Amino acid sequence: MLFEERHIDLANSIRQKTLVEHLDIQFGVNADGQLTASMPVDHRTFQPMGLLHGGATAALAETLGSMGSAMLVDLATQAVVGIEVSANHLRGVREGRVTATGELLHQGRKTHVWEIRVRNEANDLCAVCRLTIMIIDQRK
């Protein structure tokens, strides 16, 4: 699926009063129509050694994939929940913003699988993540 500005407007509108807003995760679309999400590397996302926290990277990856899956289902009747996330941290980051780009590897009726790559401002690959999403019925 190619994502468009209307998807970004929706994603940014539902981030209020969530971890997504607290971490200042911003959504976008790249030139290839892929969903992106960026996050600052600062006091909110550091680990004690002054590097980007691996958990913050995992949160960015899960946020990107969850939002991508949410755009692919009927949110009036379905919801999306992450059931597994893994991250391989390849390069430390001390400042700036990191940007995640997601590729949907599997789009089933009940599960989605995403591969997410996280890059720093110099476009160096910093992490590779895999996320599995479960599609559930919306609770009424």
Legacy VTK file of the C-alpha trace (Angstrom):
# vtk DataFile Version 3.0
C-alpha trace
ASCII
DATASET POLYDATA
POINTS 140 float
0.000 0.000 0.000
1.158 3.498 -0.759
0.585 5.908 2.082
-0.556 9.473 1.416
-0.759 12.759 3.322
-4.321 11.937 4.448
-2.919 8.901 6.286
-0.318 11.087 7.981
-2.947 13.598 9.073
-4.953 10.771 10.660
-1.881 9.239 12.329
-0.771 12.555 13.796
-4.311 13.361 14.981
-4.653 10.208 17.117
-1.292 10.491 18.886
-2.514 12.968 21.510
-2.146 11.986 25.190
-0.169 8.827 24.330
3.428 7.642 24.514
3.633 8.630 20.850
3.034 12.284 21.721
5.296 12.133 24.803
8.215 10.846 22.697
7.421 13.428 19.965
7.048 10.745 17.310
6.046 12.399 14.039
4.639 10.522 11.046
5.434 11.100 7.395
5.577 9.511 3.957
8.785 9.094 1.983
9.208 9.489 -1.783
8.359 5.791 -2.278
5.012 6.138 -0.466
6.248 4.271 2.607
5.081 5.266 6.061
7.794 6.824 8.208
8.018 7.903 11.826
10.740 10.021 13.404
11.686 10.608 17.019
14.183 12.914 18.754
17.234 11.547 20.491
17.098 13.582 23.709
16.393 13.371 27.446
13.138 11.492 26.773
14.822 8.743 24.756
18.336 8.447 26.267
19.652 5.560 28.303
22.052 6.428 31.178
25.156 6.393 28.916
23.706 9.195 26.775
22.758 6.978 23.838
19.379 6.290 22.259
17.655 3.714 24.488
16.896 0.386 22.818
13.434 0.441 24.353
12.755 3.813 22.757
13.843 2.364 19.413
11.461 -0.573 19.946
8.681 1.883 20.853
9.317 3.787 17.613
9.202 0.563 15.592
6.022 -0.676 17.264
4.399 2.724 16.815
5.206 2.794 13.100
3.975 -0.734 12.393
0.884 -0.396 14.566
-0.104 2.830 12.868
0.565 1.328 9.448
-1.645 -1.651 10.246
-4.336 0.640 11.650
-4.465 2.371 8.260
-5.076 -0.989 6.565
-8.069 -2.205 8.586
-11.578 -0.954 9.257
-11.109 0.780 12.620
-14.875 0.893 13.123
-14.911 -2.899 13.557
-11.267 -3.897 14.101
-8.287 -2.929 16.230
-4.571 -3.681 15.948
-2.273 -4.817 18.745
1.405 -5.617 18.707
2.114 -9.166 19.845
5.874 -9.373 19.234
8.626 -6.867 18.575
12.350 -7.484 18.223
15.182 -5.091 17.515
18.789 -5.514 16.476
20.682 -2.367 17.490
23.505 -1.757 15.023
24.773 1.754 15.771
24.514 4.090 18.733
22.937 7.524 18.340
23.638 10.468 20.664
21.750 13.373 19.069
19.364 14.510 16.357
16.388 12.483 15.189
16.060 8.909 14.067
13.623 7.916 11.347
11.938 4.541 10.963
10.648 3.225 7.653
8.381 0.210 7.557
7.839 -2.463 4.969
4.802 -4.709 5.301
6.088 -8.253 4.726
2.811 -10.074 5.375
-0.759 -8.790 5.297
-3.047 -11.570 6.464
-6.595 -11.440 7.769
-5.494 -11.833 11.398
-1.806 -10.844 11.409
0.537 -8.355 9.801
4.332 -8.645 9.881
6.486 -5.539 9.442
10.203 -5.039 8.901
11.286 -1.655 10.182
14.621 0.048 9.578
15.759 2.895 11.804
18.286 5.413 10.468
20.027 8.453 11.923
20.194 11.886 10.282
23.276 10.811 8.261
21.119 7.947 6.874
23.234 5.307 8.662
21.317 2.161 9.551
20.997 2.088 13.364
18.486 -0.712 13.985
16.496 -3.374 12.205
13.229 -4.402 13.838
10.518 -6.950 13.212
6.964 -6.459 14.443
3.994 -8.819 14.425
0.550 -7.250 14.697
-2.655 -9.100 15.540
-5.941 -7.887 14.068
-8.741 -8.205 16.634
-12.414 -7.353 16.714
-13.168 -3.912 18.144
-14.641 -4.062 21.618
-18.026 -2.418 21.889
LINES 1 141
140 0 1 2 3 4 5 6 7 8 9 10 11 12 13 14 15 16 17 18 19 20 21 22 23 24 25 26 27 28 29 30 31 32 33 34 35 36 37 38 39 40 41 42 43 44 45 46 47 48 49 50 51 52 53 54 55 56 57 58 59 60 61 62 63 64 65 66 67 68 69 70 71 72 73 74 75 76 77 78 79 80 81 82 83 84 85 86 87 88 89 90 91 92 93 94 95 96 97 98 99 100 101 102 103 104 105 106 107 108 109 110 111 112 113 114 115 116 117 118 119 120 121 122 123 124 125 126 127 128 129 130 131 132 133 134 135 136 137 138 139
